[in-house]
Amino acid sequence: MSKIVEANEKIAEVVVDGYKKIETGVVEGYKKIEDTVVGAYKKMEDSFVEKHLVREGETVEEAKARIKKEQEERD
């Protein structure tokens, strides 16, 4: 192979490797943000259900299941 082709292949490898590192960083950052947001939403949802929708002697999970069942019956 000529020196130009070899140099071009090395450049391509470096560019692809750099792109993969950037892509990995962005995806990992997005996943962390997503996990944080979803976790915060679930906490707020549980708190709301606990304060306003739980019946006496019922857990948050049971209340959510009951509400989901009631909603499905209406649809």
PDB file of N, CA, C, O and CB in Angstrom:
ATOM      1  N   MET A   1       0.830  -1.188   0.000  1.00  0.00           N
ATOM      2  CA  MET A   1       0.000   0.000   0.000  1.00  0.00           C
ATOM      3  C   MET A   1       0.869   1.243   0.000  1.00  0.00           C
ATOM      4  O   MET A   1       1.999   1.249   0.487  1.00  0.00           O
ATOM      5  CB  MET A   1      -0.941   0.003   1.202  1.00  0.00           C
ATOM      6  N   SER A   2       0.308   2.270  -0.552  1.00  0.00           N
ATOM      7  CA  SER A   2       1.071   3.510  -0.592  1.00  0.00           C
ATOM      8  C   SER A   2       0.971   4.202   0.762  1.00  0.00           C
ATOM      9  O   SER A   2       0.106   3.890   1.581  1.00  0.00           O
ATOM     10  CB  SER A   2       0.563   4.439  -1.728  1.00  0.00           C
ATOM     11  N   LYS A   3       1.870   5.141   0.970  1.00  0.00           N
ATOM     12  CA  LYS A   3       1.909   5.883   2.230  1.00  0.00           C
ATOM     13  C   LYS A   3       0.635   6.716   2.417  1.00  0.00           C
ATOM     14  O   LYS A   3       0.168   6.901   3.540  1.00  0.00           O
ATOM     15  CB  LYS A   3       3.150   6.793   2.274  1.00  0.00           C
ATOM     16  N   ILE A   4       0.090   7.204   1.331  1.00  0.00           N
ATOM     17  CA  ILE A   4      -1.121   8.017   1.406  1.00  0.00           C
ATOM     18  C   ILE A   4      -2.295   7.166   1.890  1.00  0.00           C
ATOM     19  O   ILE A   4      -3.072   7.604   2.739  1.00  0.00           O
ATOM     20  CB  ILE A   4      -1.441   8.649   0.031  1.00  0.00           C
ATOM     21  N   VAL A   5      -2.422   5.973   1.363  1.00  0.00           N
ATOM     22  CA  VAL A   5      -3.517   5.086   1.769  1.00  0.00           C
ATOM     23  C   VAL A   5      -3.362   4.706   3.243  1.00  0.00           C
ATOM     24  O   VAL A   5      -4.341   4.698   3.988  1.00  0.00           O
ATOM     25  CB  VAL A   5      -3.551   3.809   0.880  1.00  0.00           C
ATOM     26  N   GLU A   6      -2.137   4.392   3.662  1.00  0.00           N
ATOM     27  CA  GLU A   6      -1.887   4.033   5.056  1.00  0.00           C
ATOM     28  C   GLU A   6      -2.203   5.208   5.988  1.00  0.00           C
ATOM     29  O   GLU A   6      -2.819   5.026   7.038  1.00  0.00           O
ATOM     30  CB  GLU A   6      -0.423   3.586   5.238  1.00  0.00           C
ATOM     31  N   ALA A   7      -1.785   6.390   5.604  1.00  0.00           N
ATOM     32  CA  ALA A   7      -2.053   7.576   6.411  1.00  0.00           C
ATOM     33  C   ALA A   7      -3.558   7.833   6.491  1.00  0.00           C
ATOM     34  O   ALA A   7      -4.082   8.193   7.544  1.00  0.00           O
ATOM     35  CB  ALA A   7      -1.326   8.806   5.826  1.00  0.00           C
ATOM     36  N   ASN A   8      -4.227   7.647   5.388  1.00  0.00           N
ATOM     37  CA  ASN A   8      -5.672   7.842   5.352  1.00  0.00           C
ATOM     38  C   ASN A   8      -6.380   6.845   6.275  1.00  0.00           C
ATOM     39  O   ASN A   8      -7.324   7.215   6.973  1.00  0.00           O
ATOM     40  CB  ASN A   8      -6.193   7.699   3.912  1.00  0.00           C
ATOM     41  N   GLU A   9      -5.940   5.604   6.284  1.00  0.00           N
ATOM     42  CA  GLU A   9      -6.534   4.586   7.153  1.00  0.00           C
ATOM     43  C   GLU A   9      -6.300   4.917   8.626  1.00  0.00           C
ATOM     44  O   GLU A   9      -7.193   4.720   9.450  1.00  0.00           O
ATOM     45  CB  GLU A   9      -5.957   3.201   6.825  1.00  0.00           C
ATOM     46  N   LYS A  10      -5.119   5.413   8.964  1.00  0.00           N
ATOM     47  CA  LYS A  10      -4.821   5.795  10.345  1.00  0.00           C
ATOM     48  C   LYS A  10      -5.710   6.962  10.780  1.00  0.00           C
ATOM     49  O   LYS A  10      -6.236   6.980  11.893  1.00  0.00           O
ATOM     50  CB  LYS A  10      -3.330   6.173  10.493  1.00  0.00           C
ATOM     51  N   ILE A  11      -5.863   7.923   9.887  1.00  0.00           N
ATOM     52  CA  ILE A  11      -6.730   9.068  10.189  1.00  0.00           C
ATOM     53  C   ILE A  11      -8.164   8.594  10.401  1.00  0.00           C
ATOM     54  O   ILE A  11      -8.840   9.035  11.331  1.00  0.00           O
ATOM     55  CB  ILE A  11      -6.671  10.121   9.049  1.00  0.00           C
ATOM     56  N   ALA A  12      -8.620   7.702   9.545  1.00  0.00           N
ATOM     57  CA  ALA A  12      -9.984   7.176   9.665  1.00  0.00           C
ATOM     58  C   ALA A  12     -10.170   6.457  10.996  1.00  0.00           C
ATOM     59  O   ALA A  12     -11.204   6.626  11.642  1.00  0.00           O
ATOM     60  CB  ALA A  12     -10.301   6.221   8.500  1.00  0.00           C
ATOM     61  N   GLU A  13      -9.194   5.662  11.419  1.00  0.00           N
ATOM     62  CA  GLU A  13      -9.278   4.951  12.695  1.00  0.00           C
ATOM     63  C   GLU A  13      -9.370   5.930  13.865  1.00  0.00           C
ATOM     64  O   GLU A  13     -10.173   5.744  14.779  1.00  0.00           O
ATOM     65  CB  GLU A  13      -8.063   4.029  12.873  1.00  0.00           C
ATOM     66  N   VAL A  14      -8.548   6.962  13.827  1.00  0.00           N
ATOM     67  CA  VAL A  14      -8.550   7.955  14.906  1.00  0.00           C
ATOM     68  C   VAL A  14      -9.888   8.697  14.953  1.00  0.00           C
ATOM     69  O   VAL A  14     -10.430   8.932  16.033  1.00  0.00           O
ATOM     70  CB  VAL A  14      -7.387   8.960  14.720  1.00  0.00           C
ATOM     71  N   VAL A  15     -10.410   9.058  13.806  1.00  0.00           N
ATOM     72  CA  VAL A  15     -11.682   9.772  13.747  1.00  0.00           C
ATOM     73  C   VAL A  15     -12.818   8.892  14.270  1.00  0.00           C
ATOM     74  O   VAL A  15     -13.646   9.341  15.063  1.00  0.00           O
ATOM     75  CB  VAL A  15     -11.978  10.227  12.304  1.00  0.00           C
ATOM     76  N   VAL A  16     -12.849   7.651  13.825  1.00  0.00           N
ATOM     77  CA  VAL A  16     -13.903   6.736  14.273  1.00  0.00           C
ATOM     78  C   VAL A  16     -13.786   6.484  15.768  1.00  0.00           C
ATOM     79  O   VAL A  16     -14.801   6.466  16.464  1.00  0.00           O
ATOM     80  CB  VAL A  16     -13.834   5.404  13.503  1.00  0.00           C
ATOM     81  N   ASP A  17     -12.582   6.290  16.277  1.00  0.00           N
ATOM     82  CA  ASP A  17     -12.378   6.076  17.706  1.00  0.00           C
ATOM     83  C   ASP A  17     -12.837   7.301  18.503  1.00  0.00           C
ATOM     84  O   ASP A  17     -13.496   7.162  19.533  1.00  0.00           O
ATOM     85  CB  ASP A  17     -10.895   5.770  17.998  1.00  0.00           C
ATOM     86  N   GLY A  18     -12.494   8.472  18.035  1.00  0.00           N
ATOM     87  CA  GLY A  18     -12.926   9.705  18.701  1.00  0.00           C
ATOM     88  C   GLY A  18     -14.436   9.849  18.694  1.00  0.00           C
ATOM     89  O   GLY A  18     -15.032  10.241  19.697  1.00  0.00           O
ATOM     90  N   TYR A  19     -15.047   9.537  17.577  1.00  0.00           N
ATOM     91  CA  TYR A  19     -16.509   9.608  17.477  1.00  0.00           C
ATOM     92  C   TYR A  19     -17.161   8.647  18.462  1.00  0.00           C
ATOM     93  O   TYR A  19     -18.128   9.007  19.134  1.00  0.00           O
ATOM     94  CB  TYR A  19     -16.971   9.290  16.043  1.00  0.00           C
ATOM     95  N   LYS A  20     -16.637   7.426  18.552  1.00  0.00           N
ATOM     96  CA  LYS A  20     -17.208   6.432  19.463  1.00  0.00           C
ATOM     97  C   LYS A  20     -17.105   6.891  20.913  1.00  0.00           C
ATOM     98  O   LYS A  20     -18.029   6.672  21.697  1.00  0.00           O
ATOM     99  CB  LYS A  20     -16.505   5.082  19.290  1.00  0.00           C
ATOM    100  N   LYS A  21     -15.983   7.529  21.281  1.00  0.00           N
ATOM    101  CA  LYS A  21     -15.821   8.029  22.646  1.00  0.00           C
ATOM    102  C   LYS A  21     -16.835   9.132  22.944  1.00  0.00           C
ATOM    103  O   LYS A  21     -17.430   9.168  24.021  1.00  0.00           O
ATOM    104  CB  LYS A  21     -14.389   8.552  22.860  1.00  0.00           C
ATOM    105  N   ILE A  22     -17.022  10.022  21.986  1.00  0.00           N
ATOM    106  CA  ILE A  22     -18.001  11.105  22.153  1.00  0.00           C
ATOM    107  C   ILE A  22     -19.405  10.519  22.260  1.00  0.00           C
ATOM    108  O   ILE A  22     -20.179  10.910  23.134  1.00  0.00           O
ATOM    109  CB  ILE A  22     -17.923  12.113  20.969  1.00  0.00           C
ATOM    110  N   GLU A  23     -19.729   9.596  21.387  1.00  0.00           N
ATOM    111  CA  GLU A  23     -21.047   8.963  21.394  1.00  0.00           C
ATOM    112  C   GLU A  23     -21.315   8.268  22.733  1.00  0.00           C
ATOM    113  O   GLU A  23     -22.399   8.407  23.299  1.00  0.00           O
ATOM    114  CB  GLU A  23     -21.161   7.952  20.238  1.00  0.00           C
ATOM    115  N   THR A  24     -20.346   7.534  23.229  1.00  0.00           N
ATOM    116  CA  THR A  24     -20.483   6.838  24.508  1.00  0.00           C
ATOM    117  C   THR A  24     -20.713   7.838  25.635  1.00  0.00           C
ATOM    118  O   THR A  24     -21.576   7.622  26.486  1.00  0.00           O
ATOM    119  CB  THR A  24     -19.234   5.983  24.798  1.00  0.00           C
ATOM    120  N   GLY A  25     -19.963   8.911  25.651  1.00  0.00           N
ATOM    121  CA  GLY A  25     -20.122   9.931  26.678  1.00  0.00           C
ATOM    122  C   GLY A  25     -21.487  10.579  26.653  1.00  0.00           C
ATOM    123  O   GLY A  25     -22.103  10.795  27.697  1.00  0.00           O
ATOM    124  N   VAL A  26     -21.956  10.887  25.461  1.00  0.00           N
ATOM    125  CA  VAL A  26     -23.270  11.524  25.321  1.00  0.00           C
ATOM    126  C   VAL A  26     -24.374  10.564  25.756  1.00  0.00           C
ATOM    127  O   VAL A  26     -25.284  10.961  26.484  1.00  0.00           O
ATOM    128  CB  VAL A  26     -23.502  11.982  23.863  1.00  0.00           C
ATOM    129  N   VAL A  27     -24.308   9.326  25.325  1.00  0.00           N
ATOM    130  CA  VAL A  27     -25.339   8.340  25.676  1.00  0.00           C
ATOM    131  C   VAL A  27     -25.343   8.089  27.182  1.00  0.00           C
ATOM    132  O   VAL A  27     -26.409   8.025  27.794  1.00  0.00           O
ATOM    133  CB  VAL A  27     -25.109   7.011  24.913  1.00  0.00           C
ATOM    134  N   GLU A  28     -24.171   7.947  27.782  1.00  0.00           N
ATOM    135  CA  GLU A  28     -24.099   7.725  29.228  1.00  0.00           C
ATOM    136  C   GLU A  28     -24.657   8.936  29.988  1.00  0.00           C
ATOM    137  O   GLU A  28     -25.376   8.775  30.975  1.00  0.00           O
ATOM    138  CB  GLU A  28     -22.639   7.446  29.660  1.00  0.00           C
ATOM    139  N   GLY A  29     -24.328  10.132  29.529  1.00  0.00           N
ATOM    140  CA  GLY A  29     -24.856  11.344  30.153  1.00  0.00           C
ATOM    141  C   GLY A  29     -26.365  11.409  30.048  1.00  0.00           C
ATOM    142  O   GLY A  29     -27.038  11.764  31.016  1.00  0.00           O
ATOM    143  N   TYR A  30     -26.904  11.074  28.894  1.00  0.00           N
ATOM    144  CA  TYR A  30     -28.349  11.081  28.693  1.00  0.00           C
ATOM    145  C   TYR A  30     -29.018  10.072  29.625  1.00  0.00           C
ATOM    146  O   TYR A  30     -30.042  10.371  30.238  1.00  0.00           O
ATOM    147  CB  TYR A  30     -28.694  10.769  27.222  1.00  0.00           C
ATOM    148  N   LYS A  31     -28.438   8.880  29.729  1.00  0.00           N
ATOM    149  CA  LYS A  31     -29.026   7.842  30.584  1.00  0.00           C
ATOM    150  C   LYS A  31     -29.050   8.281  32.046  1.00  0.00           C
ATOM    151  O   LYS A  31     -30.022   8.016  32.753  1.00  0.00           O
ATOM    152  CB  LYS A  31     -28.244   6.526  30.444  1.00  0.00           C
ATOM    153  N   LYS A  32     -27.997   8.946  32.503  1.00  0.00           N
ATOM    154  CA  LYS A  32     -27.963   9.439  33.879  1.00  0.00           C
ATOM    155  C   LYS A  32     -29.058  10.479  34.104  1.00  0.00           C
ATOM    156  O   LYS A  32     -29.755  10.446  35.118  1.00  0.00           O
ATOM    157  CB  LYS A  32     -26.583  10.039  34.203  1.00  0.00           C
ATOM    158  N   ILE A  33     -29.203  11.392  33.159  1.00  0.00           N
ATOM    159  CA  ILE A  33     -30.248  12.418  33.268  1.00  0.00           C
ATOM    160  C   ILE A  33     -31.628  11.767  33.263  1.00  0.00           C
ATOM    161  O   ILE A  33     -32.491  12.118  34.068  1.00  0.00           O
ATOM    162  CB  ILE A  33     -30.134  13.443  32.111  1.00  0.00           C
ATOM    163  N   GLU A  34     -31.824  10.831  32.364  1.00  0.00           N
ATOM    164  CA  GLU A  34     -33.105  10.144  32.264  1.00  0.00           C
ATOM    165  C   GLU A  34     -33.432   9.406  33.560  1.00  0.00           C
ATOM    166  O   GLU A  34     -34.556   9.492  34.056  1.00  0.00           O
ATOM    167  CB  GLU A  34     -33.095   9.165  31.086  1.00  0.00           C
ATOM    168  N   ASP A  35     -32.459   8.682  34.111  1.00  0.00           N
ATOM    169  CA  ASP A  35     -32.671   7.958  35.367  1.00  0.00           C
ATOM    170  C   ASP A  35     -33.024   8.916  36.499  1.00  0.00           C
ATOM    171  O   ASP A  35     -33.900   8.619  37.311  1.00  0.00           O
ATOM    172  CB  ASP A  35     -31.421   7.147  35.737  1.00  0.00           C
ATOM    173  N   THR A  36     -32.356  10.053  36.557  1.00  0.00           N
ATOM    174  CA  THR A  36     -32.625  11.039  37.598  1.00  0.00           C
ATOM    175  C   THR A  36     -34.034  11.606  37.464  1.00  0.00           C
ATOM    176  O   THR A  36     -34.759  11.720  38.452  1.00  0.00           O
ATOM    177  CB  THR A  36     -31.595  12.169  37.541  1.00  0.00           C
ATOM    178  N   VAL A  37     -34.417  11.957  36.256  1.00  0.00           N
ATOM    179  CA  VAL A  37     -35.738  12.538  36.016  1.00  0.00           C
ATOM    180  C   VAL A  37     -36.834  11.511  36.310  1.00  0.00           C
ATOM    181  O   VAL A  37     -37.820  11.830  36.974  1.00  0.00           O
ATOM    182  CB  VAL A  37     -35.852  13.045  34.560  1.00  0.00           C
ATOM    183  N   VAL A  38     -36.670  10.306  35.829  1.00  0.00           N
ATOM    184  CA  VAL A  38     -37.676   9.265  36.056  1.00  0.00           C
ATOM    185  C   VAL A  38     -37.779   8.951  37.546  1.00  0.00           C
ATOM    186  O   VAL A  38     -38.880   8.774  38.068  1.00  0.00           O
ATOM    187  CB  VAL A  38     -37.329   7.983  35.258  1.00  0.00           C
ATOM    188  N   GLY A  39     -36.652   8.882  38.225  1.00  0.00           N
ATOM    189  CA  GLY A  39     -36.662   8.628  39.658  1.00  0.00           C
ATOM    190  C   GLY A  39     -37.387   9.722  40.427  1.00  0.00           C
ATOM    191  O   GLY A  39     -38.166   9.437  41.336  1.00  0.00           O
ATOM    192  N   ALA A  40     -37.130  10.973  40.063  1.00  0.00           N
ATOM    193  CA  ALA A  40     -37.796  12.098  40.722  1.00  0.00           C
ATOM    194  C   ALA A  40     -39.298  12.070  40.447  1.00  0.00           C
ATOM    195  O   ALA A  40     -40.097  12.349  41.341  1.00  0.00           O
ATOM    196  CB  ALA A  40     -37.193  13.436  40.248  1.00  0.00           C
ATOM    197  N   TYR A  41     -39.681  11.737  39.224  1.00  0.00           N
ATOM    198  CA  TYR A  41     -41.106  11.656  38.889  1.00  0.00           C
ATOM    199  C   TYR A  41     -41.791  10.573  39.718  1.00  0.00           C
ATOM    200  O   TYR A  41     -42.880  10.790  40.250  1.00  0.00           O
ATOM    201  CB  TYR A  41     -41.295  11.373  37.382  1.00  0.00           C
ATOM    202  N   LYS A  42     -41.160   9.420  39.825  1.00  0.00           N
ATOM    203  CA  LYS A  42     -41.763   8.323  40.587  1.00  0.00           C
ATOM    204  C   LYS A  42     -41.931   8.699  42.060  1.00  0.00           C
ATOM    205  O   LYS A  42     -42.928   8.336  42.685  1.00  0.00           O
ATOM    206  CB  LYS A  42     -40.906   7.053  40.463  1.00  0.00           C
ATOM    207  N   LYS A  43     -40.955   9.427  42.616  1.00  0.00           N
ATOM    208  CA  LYS A  43     -41.077   9.881  43.999  1.00  0.00           C
ATOM    209  C   LYS A  43     -42.277  10.820  44.148  1.00  0.00           C
ATOM    210  O   LYS A  43     -43.058  10.695  45.091  1.00  0.00           O
ATOM    211  CB  LYS A  43     -39.780  10.588  44.453  1.00  0.00           C
ATOM    212  N   MET A  44     -42.414  11.756  43.215  1.00  0.00           N
ATOM    213  CA  MET A  44     -43.533  12.700  43.266  1.00  0.00           C
ATOM    214  C   MET A  44     -44.864  11.960  43.109  1.00  0.00           C
ATOM    215  O   MET A  44     -45.831  12.249  43.812  1.00  0.00           O
ATOM    216  CB  MET A  44     -43.385  13.779  42.167  1.00  0.00           C
ATOM    217  N   GLU A  45     -44.899  11.012  42.185  1.00  0.00           N
ATOM    218  CA  GLU A  45     -46.118  10.239  41.950  1.00  0.00           C
ATOM    219  C   GLU A  45     -46.507   9.457  43.203  1.00  0.00           C
ATOM    220  O   GLU A  45     -47.667   9.469  43.613  1.00  0.00           O
ATOM    221  CB  GLU A  45     -45.929   9.280  40.759  1.00  0.00           C
ATOM    222  N   ASP A  46     -45.535   8.780  43.806  1.00  0.00           N
ATOM    223  CA  ASP A  46     -45.803   8.012  45.026  1.00  0.00           C
ATOM    224  C   ASP A  46     -46.290   8.916  46.151  1.00  0.00           C
ATOM    225  O   ASP A  46     -47.205   8.560  46.893  1.00  0.00           O
ATOM    226  CB  ASP A  46     -44.546   7.258  45.469  1.00  0.00           C
ATOM    227  N   SER A  47     -45.676  10.077  46.271  1.00  0.00           N
ATOM    228  CA  SER A  47     -46.067  11.026  47.311  1.00  0.00           C
ATOM    229  C   SER A  47     -47.504  11.495  47.102  1.00  0.00           C
ATOM    230  O   SER A  47     -48.281  11.566  48.055  1.00  0.00           O
ATOM    231  CB  SER A  47     -45.113  12.229  47.328  1.00  0.00           C
ATOM    232  N   PHE A  48     -47.854  11.812  45.871  1.00  0.00           N
ATOM    233  CA  PHE A  48     -49.219  12.254  45.563  1.00  0.00           C
ATOM    234  C   PHE A  48     -50.222  11.150  45.872  1.00  0.00           C
ATOM    235  O   PHE A  48     -51.245  11.388  46.515  1.00  0.00           O
ATOM    236  CB  PHE A  48     -49.333  12.677  44.083  1.00  0.00           C
ATOM    237  N   VAL A  49     -49.921   9.945  45.412  1.00  0.00           N
ATOM    238  CA  VAL A  49     -50.830   8.822  45.653  1.00  0.00           C
ATOM    239  C   VAL A  49     -50.987   8.593  47.154  1.00  0.00           C
ATOM    240  O   VAL A  49     -52.095   8.377  47.643  1.00  0.00           O
ATOM    241  CB  VAL A  49     -50.311   7.534  44.960  1.00  0.00           C
ATOM    242  N   GLU A  50     -49.881   8.643  47.873  1.00  0.00           N
ATOM    243  CA  GLU A  50     -49.925   8.416  49.317  1.00  0.00           C
ATOM    244  C   GLU A  50     -50.771   9.470  50.028  1.00  0.00           C
ATOM    245  O   GLU A  50     -51.535   9.140  50.934  1.00  0.00           O
ATOM    246  CB  GLU A  50     -48.510   8.411  49.891  1.00  0.00           C
ATOM    247  N   LYS A  51     -50.642  10.724  49.629  1.00  0.00           N
ATOM    248  CA  LYS A  51     -51.363  11.814  50.303  1.00  0.00           C
ATOM    249  C   LYS A  51     -52.830  11.886  49.923  1.00  0.00           C
ATOM    250  O   LYS A  51     -53.667  12.210  50.766  1.00  0.00           O
ATOM    251  CB  LYS A  51     -50.710  13.130  49.990  1.00  0.00           C
ATOM    252  N   HIS A  52     -53.161  11.591  48.669  1.00  0.00           N
ATOM    253  CA  HIS A  52     -54.499  11.892  48.181  1.00  0.00           C
ATOM    254  C   HIS A  52     -55.341  10.689  47.753  1.00  0.00           C
ATOM    255  O   HIS A  52     -56.566  10.798  47.694  1.00  0.00           O
ATOM    256  CB  HIS A  52     -54.387  12.809  47.050  1.00  0.00           C
ATOM    257  N   LEU A  53     -54.727   9.560  47.457  1.00  0.00           N
ATOM    258  CA  LEU A  53     -55.498   8.477  46.843  1.00  0.00           C
ATOM    259  C   LEU A  53     -55.495   7.162  47.619  1.00  0.00           C
ATOM    260  O   LEU A  53     -56.298   6.277  47.322  1.00  0.00           O
ATOM    261  CB  LEU A  53     -54.977   8.226  45.481  1.00  0.00           C
ATOM    262  N   VAL A  54     -54.628   7.016  48.587  1.00  0.00           N
ATOM    263  CA  VAL A  54     -54.549   5.768  49.347  1.00  0.00           C
ATOM    264  C   VAL A  54     -55.739   5.690  50.298  1.00  0.00           C
ATOM    265  O   VAL A  54     -56.071   6.652  50.991  1.00  0.00           O
ATOM    266  CB  VAL A  54     -53.205   5.670  50.133  1.00  0.00           C
ATOM    267  N   ARG A  55     -56.360   4.533  50.309  1.00  0.00           N
ATOM    268  CA  ARG A  55     -57.449   4.287  51.253  1.00  0.00           C
ATOM    269  C   ARG A  55     -56.859   3.693  52.528  1.00  0.00           C
ATOM    270  O   ARG A  55     -55.723   3.219  52.525  1.00  0.00           O
ATOM    271  CB  ARG A  55     -58.531   3.336  50.638  1.00  0.00           C
ATOM    272  N   GLU A  56     -57.605   3.715  53.586  1.00  0.00           N
ATOM    273  CA  GLU A  56     -57.112   3.234  54.878  1.00  0.00           C
ATOM    274  C   GLU A  56     -56.680   1.773  54.773  1.00  0.00           C
ATOM    275  O   GLU A  56     -57.423   0.924  54.281  1.00  0.00           O
ATOM    276  CB  GLU A  56     -58.196   3.395  55.967  1.00  0.00           C
ATOM    277  N   GLY A  57     -55.459   1.497  55.248  1.00  0.00           N
ATOM    278  CA  GLY A  57     -54.924   0.140  55.237  1.00  0.00           C
ATOM    279  C   GLY A  57     -54.353  -0.291  53.890  1.00  0.00           C
ATOM    280  O   GLY A  57     -53.990  -1.456  53.726  1.00  0.00           O
ATOM    281  N   GLU A  58     -54.266   0.603  52.944  1.00  0.00           N
ATOM    282  CA  GLU A  58     -53.812   0.294  51.591  1.00  0.00           C
ATOM    283  C   GLU A  58     -52.411   0.869  51.385  1.00  0.00           C
ATOM    284  O   GLU A  58     -52.123   1.984  51.821  1.00  0.00           O
ATOM    285  CB  GLU A  58     -54.802   0.857  50.529  1.00  0.00           C
ATOM    286  N   THR A  59     -51.551   0.113  50.725  1.00  0.00           N
ATOM    287  CA  THR A  59     -50.217   0.625  50.404  1.00  0.00           C
ATOM    288  C   THR A  59     -50.282   1.460  49.132  1.00  0.00           C
ATOM    289  O   THR A  59     -51.287   1.451  48.420  1.00  0.00           O
ATOM    290  CB  THR A  59     -49.200  -0.537  50.241  1.00  0.00           C
ATOM    291  N   VAL A  60     -49.212   2.173  48.858  1.00  0.00           N
ATOM    292  CA  VAL A  60     -49.140   2.980  47.636  1.00  0.00           C
ATOM    293  C   VAL A  60     -49.263   2.082  46.410  1.00  0.00           C
ATOM    294  O   VAL A  60     -49.977   2.410  45.462  1.00  0.00           O
ATOM    295  CB  VAL A  60     -47.817   3.786  47.585  1.00  0.00           C
ATOM    296  N   GLU A  61     -48.566   0.953  46.431  1.00  0.00           N
ATOM    297  CA  GLU A  61     -48.609   0.027  45.288  1.00  0.00           C
ATOM    298  C   GLU A  61     -50.015  -0.522  45.078  1.00  0.00           C
ATOM    299  O   GLU A  61     -50.478  -0.643  43.944  1.00  0.00           O
ATOM    300  CB  GLU A  61     -47.621  -1.134  45.497  1.00  0.00           C
ATOM    301  N   GLU A  62     -50.698  -0.855  46.185  1.00  0.00           N
ATOM    302  CA  GLU A  62     -52.068  -1.353  46.073  1.00  0.00           C
ATOM    303  C   GLU A  62     -52.994  -0.267  45.533  1.00  0.00           C
ATOM    304  O   GLU A  62     -53.876  -0.545  44.721  1.00  0.00           O
ATOM    305  CB  GLU A  62     -52.573  -1.852  47.438  1.00  0.00           C
ATOM    306  N   ALA A  63     -52.793   0.963  45.983  1.00  0.00           N
ATOM    307  CA  ALA A  63     -53.609   2.073  45.492  1.00  0.00           C
ATOM    308  C   ALA A  63     -53.392   2.278  43.995  1.00  0.00           C
ATOM    309  O   ALA A  63     -54.350   2.486  43.250  1.00  0.00           O
ATOM    310  CB  ALA A  63     -53.280   3.368  46.260  1.00  0.00           C
ATOM    311  N   LYS A  64     -52.152   2.220  43.558  1.00  0.00           N
ATOM    312  CA  LYS A  64     -51.866   2.379  42.122  1.00  0.00           C
ATOM    313  C   LYS A  64     -52.537   1.273  41.316  1.00  0.00           C
ATOM    314  O   LYS A  64     -53.111   1.530  40.258  1.00  0.00           O
ATOM    315  CB  LYS A  64     -50.341   2.373  41.865  1.00  0.00           C
ATOM    316  N   ALA A  65     -52.462   0.033  41.822  1.00  0.00           N
ATOM    317  CA  ALA A  65     -53.085  -1.100  41.127  1.00  0.00           C
ATOM    318  C   ALA A  65     -54.604  -0.917  41.072  1.00  0.00           C
ATOM    319  O   ALA A  65     -55.228  -1.170  40.041  1.00  0.00           O
ATOM    320  CB  ALA A  65     -52.728  -2.436  41.830  1.00  0.00           C
ATOM    321  N   ARG A  66     -55.189  -0.481  42.180  1.00  0.00           N
ATOM    322  CA  ARG A  66     -56.636  -0.255  42.232  1.00  0.00           C
ATOM    323  C   ARG A  66     -57.039   0.830  41.240  1.00  0.00           C
ATOM    324  O   ARG A  66     -58.011   0.668  40.502  1.00  0.00           O
ATOM    325  CB  ARG A  66     -57.075   0.136  43.659  1.00  0.00           C
ATOM    326  N   ILE A  67     -56.304   1.926  41.221  1.00  0.00           N
ATOM    327  CA  ILE A  67     -56.614   3.041  40.318  1.00  0.00           C
ATOM    328  C   ILE A  67     -56.489   2.602  38.861  1.00  0.00           C
ATOM    329  O   ILE A  67     -57.324   2.946  38.024  1.00  0.00           O
ATOM    330  CB  ILE A  67     -55.680   4.242  40.594  1.00  0.00           C
ATOM    331  N   LYS A  68     -55.443   1.844  38.571  1.00  0.00           N
ATOM    332  CA  LYS A  68     -55.238   1.352  37.206  1.00  0.00           C
ATOM    333  C   LYS A  68     -56.393   0.448  36.783  1.00  0.00           C
ATOM    334  O   LYS A  68     -56.893   0.544  35.662  1.00  0.00           O
ATOM    335  CB  LYS A  68     -53.899   0.592  37.098  1.00  0.00           C
ATOM    336  N   LYS A  69     -56.811  -0.431  37.695  1.00  0.00           N
ATOM    337  CA  LYS A  69     -57.922  -1.338  37.400  1.00  0.00           C
ATOM    338  C   LYS A  69     -59.206  -0.548  37.170  1.00  0.00           C
ATOM    339  O   LYS A  69     -59.950  -0.837  36.234  1.00  0.00           O
ATOM    340  CB  LYS A  69     -58.115  -2.352  38.548  1.00  0.00           C
ATOM    341  N   GLU A  70     -59.474   0.452  38.020  1.00  0.00           N
ATOM    342  CA  GLU A  70     -60.669   1.271  37.860  1.00  0.00           C
ATOM    343  C   GLU A  70     -60.662   2.018  36.531  1.00  0.00           C
ATOM    344  O   GLU A  70     -61.694   2.159  35.876  1.00  0.00           O
ATOM    345  CB  GLU A  70     -60.787   2.258  39.012  1.00  0.00           C
ATOM    346  N   GLN A  71     -59.492   2.487  36.150  1.00  0.00           N
ATOM    347  CA  GLN A  71     -59.367   3.231  34.896  1.00  0.00           C
ATOM    348  C   GLN A  71     -59.612   2.300  33.699  1.00  0.00           C
ATOM    349  O   GLN A  71     -60.271   2.677  32.731  1.00  0.00           O
ATOM    350  CB  GLN A  71     -57.963   3.891  34.793  1.00  0.00           C
ATOM    351  N   GLU A  72     -59.074   1.090  33.784  1.00  0.00           N
ATOM    352  CA  GLU A  72     -59.273   0.120  32.692  1.00  0.00           C
ATOM    353  C   GLU A  72     -60.744  -0.266  32.557  1.00  0.00           C
ATOM    354  O   GLU A  72     -61.244  -0.468  31.451  1.00  0.00           O
ATOM    355  CB  GLU A  72     -58.422  -1.142  32.932  1.00  0.00           C
ATOM    356  N   GLU A  73     -61.427  -0.363  33.692  1.00  0.00           N
ATOM    357  CA  GLU A  73     -62.850  -0.713  33.655  1.00  0.00           C
ATOM    358  C   GLU A  73     -63.676   0.394  32.994  1.00  0.00           C
ATOM    359  O   GLU A  73     -64.680   0.112  32.339  1.00  0.00           O
ATOM    360  CB  GLU A  73     -63.370  -0.979  35.078  1.00  0.00           C
ATOM    361  N   ARG A  74     -63.257   1.652  33.165  1.00  0.00           N
ATOM    362  CA  ARG A  74     -63.972   2.778  32.563  1.00  0.00           C
ATOM    363  C   ARG A  74     -63.740   2.846  31.060  1.00  0.00           C
ATOM    364  O   ARG A  74     -64.616   3.280  30.311  1.00  0.00           O
ATOM    365  CB  ARG A  74     -63.540   4.090  33.214  1.00  0.00           C
ATOM    366  N   ASP A  75     -62.569   2.419  30.622  1.00  0.00           N
ATOM    367  CA  ASP A  75     -62.235   2.508  29.191  1.00  0.00           C
ATOM    368  C   ASP A  75     -62.890   1.401  28.458  1.00  0.00           C
ATOM    369  O   ASP A  75     -62.739   1.291  27.242  1.00  0.00           O
ATOM    370  CB  ASP A  75     -60.730   2.468  28.956  1.00  0.00           C
TER     371      ASP A  75
END
